[in-house]
Amino acid sequence: MLSVELHTHSSLSYDGRDPVDLLLEQAAAVGLDALAVTDHDELAASLEAVEKAEEYGLVGIPGMEVSSAAGHVLALGISERVPAGLSFSETLDRIREQGGVAVVPHPFQKSRSGVMANITEAELAEADAVEVYNSRLLTGRGNRKARRFAERHDLPQTAGSDAHISEMVGQAVTRIDADERSAAAILEAIADGRTTVEGKRTPWHVSFRQAAGGAKRRVKNRLGELL
C-alpha cells in the first residue's frame, strides 16, 4: 500500500505560496510515497515536481486542477495542459485523451467551485473518481455527501489535503494498492478503485491564513498586470 497526496498547489497557482521543492520536502518528511502537484490551470510546476521527485525518494504524478465551465476537476497523469472553460464532459474527454484520470475534488462545495452547483448527479457519475475527503472543508458535510455519492455510484474514492502551503502537504492521503511504485501503477489502481482514504481537517486558522495569502497574491498579481 502506498501513501499518496493527490491535491496540492505550488506558487504557480494564483493562491499558492511555496515552490515545488518545499512541497516535495514536506511530502518526504511525513513519509509519503508519491505526490501530485495540481496547480490551477497550470502544469509546469507539476512537471518540475515529477522530474525532481526521485531526489526526495518520491514518485511524482503529473497533474493540474482544471477550471471547467462547471467547476474544478483534477487531471492526473497528463502531459499537456487541459484548457480552462470547457464543459464538464469535454474536460473529462480531454483528460482521458492523454491517458489521464479525472478526479472531481470537493464536488459539493459551491463556494470553492464544486461542480455539483452546475451539473447533474448522472454527469458527476461519469468521472473516474471522486475526492471524498478534502482537508480544507470547514465542516464535514461536503465530504460526507461526496463519500455517500461515491458509494452509491460505486466510484473510486480519493483524498487530498488541497494544500496551498507546504506545511499542509499530507493532511489527507489516499492509500493505494498499486502493483508497483510508479505513477502509472498508482493511476491504474485509482481507476480500479483500489483505494482507501484517511486524513484530518486543516486547522481553521491555517485555512484562513491560506485563503488570506491567496487573496493578497491575487490582488498583487492583478496590480502587476494593470501596471
C-alpha positions as CSV (number, residue, x, y, z in Angstrom):
1,M,0.0,0.0,0.0
2,L,1.3,3.4,-1.0
3,S,0.5,6.7,0.8
4,V,-0.2,9.3,-1.9
5,E,-1.0,13.0,-1.8
6,L,-3.1,13.9,-4.8
7,H,-4.1,17.5,-4.3
8,T,-1.5,20.3,-3.7
9,H,-0.7,23.7,-5.0
10,S,2.7,25.4,-5.6
11,S,3.5,29.1,-6.0
12,L,2.5,28.7,-9.7
13,S,-1.1,28.7,-8.6
14,Y,-2.6,32.1,-8.1
15,D,-3.4,31.2,-4.5
16,G,-0.3,29.0,-3.7
17,R,2.7,30.1,-1.8
18,D,5.6,27.7,-1.9
19,P,8.0,26.3,-4.6
20,V,8.0,22.7,-5.7
21,D,11.0,21.8,-3.6
22,L,9.3,22.7,-0.4
23,L,6.2,20.6,-1.3
24,L,8.5,17.6,-2.1
25,E,10.5,18.1,1.1
26,Q,7.3,18.1,3.2
27,A,6.0,15.0,1.4
28,A,9.2,13.1,2.1
29,A,9.3,14.3,5.7
30,V,5.8,13.0,6.5
31,G,6.5,9.6,4.9
32,L,4.5,9.8,1.7
33,D,5.3,7.6,-1.3
34,A,4.1,9.9,-4.0
35,L,2.9,13.4,-4.7
36,A,0.8,15.2,-7.3
37,V,1.2,19.0,-7.7
38,T,-2.1,20.2,-9.1
39,D,-1.9,23.9,-9.7
40,H,-4.9,25.8,-11.0
41,D,-4.9,25.7,-14.8
42,E,-1.1,25.3,-14.8
43,L,1.1,22.3,-15.4
44,A,4.7,23.5,-15.5
45,A,5.4,23.2,-11.7
46,S,3.8,19.7,-11.6
47,L,6.2,18.5,-14.4
48,E,9.1,20.0,-12.5
49,A,8.0,18.1,-9.4
50,V,7.9,14.9,-11.4
51,E,11.5,15.5,-12.6
52,K,12.7,16.2,-9.0
53,A,10.6,13.6,-7.1
54,E,13.2,10.8,-7.2
55,E,15.7,13.1,-5.4
56,Y,13.3,13.1,-2.4
57,G,12.6,9.3,-2.6
58,L,9.1,10.0,-4.1
59,V,7.1,9.2,-7.1
60,G,5.9,12.3,-8.9
61,I,2.5,12.3,-10.5
62,P,1.8,15.0,-13.2
63,G,-1.4,16.8,-12.9
64,M,-3.4,20.1,-12.6
65,E,-6.7,21.4,-11.3
66,V,-8.7,22.3,-14.4
67,S,-11.3,25.1,-14.1
68,S,-14.0,23.6,-16.3
69,A,-17.2,25.6,-17.0
70,A,-18.9,23.6,-14.3
71,G,-16.1,23.8,-11.7
72,H,-12.9,22.1,-10.7
73,V,-11.6,18.8,-12.0
74,L,-8.2,17.2,-11.1
75,A,-6.4,15.9,-14.2
76,L,-3.9,13.3,-13.1
77,G,-1.4,11.6,-15.4
78,I,-1.4,14.2,-18.2
79,S,1.5,15.7,-20.1
80,E,-0.2,18.8,-21.6
81,R,-2.4,21.5,-20.2
82,V,-6.1,21.0,-20.4
83,P,-7.8,24.3,-21.3
84,A,-10.0,26.0,-18.8
85,G,-13.6,26.9,-19.6
86,L,-14.6,23.7,-21.3
87,S,-17.7,21.9,-20.4
88,F,-17.5,19.2,-17.7
89,S,-17.9,16.4,-20.2
90,E,-15.3,17.9,-22.6
91,T,-12.9,18.3,-19.8
92,L,-13.2,14.7,-18.9
93,D,-12.7,13.7,-22.5
94,R,-9.5,15.9,-22.8
95,I,-8.0,14.3,-19.7
96,R,-8.7,10.8,-20.9
97,E,-7.4,11.5,-24.4
98,Q,-4.0,12.0,-22.7
99,G,-4.4,8.7,-20.8
100,G,-5.1,10.6,-17.6
101,V,-7.5,10.0,-14.7
102,A,-10.3,12.6,-14.0
103,V,-10.9,13.1,-10.3
104,V,-13.5,15.6,-9.1
105,P,-12.5,17.4,-5.9
106,H,-14.8,18.9,-3.3
107,P,-17.8,18.4,-5.7
108,F,-20.5,19.6,-3.2
109,Q,-18.8,22.8,-2.1
110,K,-20.2,25.5,-4.2
111,S,-18.1,28.2,-2.6
112,R,-14.9,26.5,-3.9
113,S,-16.0,25.8,-7.4
114,G,-17.5,22.4,-6.7
115,V,-19.1,21.0,-9.9
116,M,-22.4,20.0,-8.3
117,A,-23.6,23.5,-8.4
118,N,-23.7,23.2,-12.2
119,I,-24.1,19.5,-13.2
120,T,-26.4,16.6,-12.5
121,E,-25.6,13.6,-10.4
122,A,-25.6,11.5,-13.6
123,E,-22.9,13.7,-15.1
124,L,-20.8,13.5,-11.9
125,A,-21.0,9.8,-12.0
126,E,-19.1,9.9,-15.3
127,A,-15.9,10.9,-13.5
128,D,-13.1,8.4,-13.0
129,A,-13.1,9.1,-9.2
130,V,-14.4,11.4,-6.6
131,E,-12.4,13.2,-3.8
132,V,-14.4,12.1,-0.7
133,Y,-12.1,13.7,1.8
134,N,-10.8,17.3,1.4
135,S,-8.9,18.6,4.4
136,R,-9.8,22.2,3.7
137,L,-13.6,21.9,4.2
138,L,-14.5,23.7,7.3
139,T,-17.3,21.3,8.1
140,G,-17.5,17.6,7.3
141,R,-20.8,17.9,5.4
142,G,-19.4,18.2,1.9
143,N,-17.0,15.3,2.5
144,R,-19.9,13.1,3.8
145,K,-22.0,13.9,0.8
146,A,-19.1,13.1,-1.6
147,R,-18.5,9.8,0.1
148,R,-22.2,8.8,0.0
149,F,-22.3,9.7,-3.6
150,A,-19.2,7.7,-4.5
151,E,-20.5,4.7,-2.6
152,R,-23.9,4.9,-4.2
153,H,-22.4,5.0,-7.7
154,D,-19.6,2.6,-7.0
155,L,-16.9,5.2,-7.9
156,P,-13.3,5.1,-6.8
157,Q,-12.6,7.4,-3.8
158,T,-9.6,9.7,-3.1
159,A,-8.5,12.2,-0.5
160,G,-6.4,15.3,-0.8
161,S,-5.0,17.9,1.6
162,D,-5.7,20.7,-1.0
163,A,-2.5,22.2,0.4
164,H,-1.7,25.8,-0.7
165,I,1.2,26.0,1.7
166,S,3.9,23.3,2.1
167,E,3.1,22.6,5.8
168,M,-0.3,21.1,4.9
169,V,1.0,18.5,2.5
170,G,0.0,15.1,3.8
171,Q,-3.0,16.3,5.8
172,A,-5.1,13.9,3.8
173,V,-3.8,10.9,1.8
174,T,-5.1,8.2,-0.5
175,R,-3.8,4.8,0.4
176,I,-3.4,2.9,-2.9
177,D,-3.0,-0.8,-3.5
178,A,-0.7,-0.4,-6.5
179,D,1.1,-3.2,-8.3
180,E,4.4,-1.3,-8.2
181,R,5.8,2.0,-7.1
182,S,5.2,4.1,-10.2
183,A,2.9,6.8,-11.4
184,A,1.3,4.5,-14.0
185,A,0.6,1.8,-11.4
186,I,-0.9,4.4,-9.0
187,L,-3.2,5.9,-11.6
188,E,-4.3,2.4,-12.7
189,A,-5.1,1.5,-9.1
190,I,-7.1,4.7,-8.6
191,A,-9.2,4.0,-11.7
192,D,-9.7,0.4,-10.5
193,G,-10.9,1.7,-7.1
194,R,-8.1,0.1,-5.1
195,T,-8.0,3.0,-2.7
196,T,-8.8,3.9,0.9
197,V,-8.8,7.4,2.3
198,E,-7.5,8.9,5.6
199,G,-6.9,12.4,6.8
200,K,-7.6,15.2,9.2
201,R,-9.1,18.6,8.7
202,T,-6.8,21.6,8.2
203,P,-7.0,23.8,11.3
204,W,-9.4,26.7,10.7
205,H,-6.7,29.3,11.4
206,V,-4.4,27.7,8.8
207,S,-7.2,27.6,6.2
208,F,-7.9,31.3,6.9
209,R,-4.2,32.1,6.5
210,Q,-4.0,30.2,3.2
211,A,-7.1,31.9,1.9
212,A,-5.9,35.4,3.0
213,G,-2.5,34.8,1.5
214,G,-4.1,33.7,-1.8
215,A,-6.3,36.8,-1.8
216,K,-3.3,39.0,-1.3
217,R,-1.3,37.3,-4.1
218,R,-4.3,37.7,-6.4
219,V,-4.5,41.4,-5.8
220,K,-0.8,41.8,-6.2
221,N,-0.8,39.8,-9.5
222,R,-3.7,41.9,-10.8
223,L,-2.0,45.1,-10.0
224,G,1.1,43.8,-11.7
225,E,-1.0,43.1,-14.8
226,L,-2.5,46.6,-14.8
227,L,0.8,48.3,-14.3
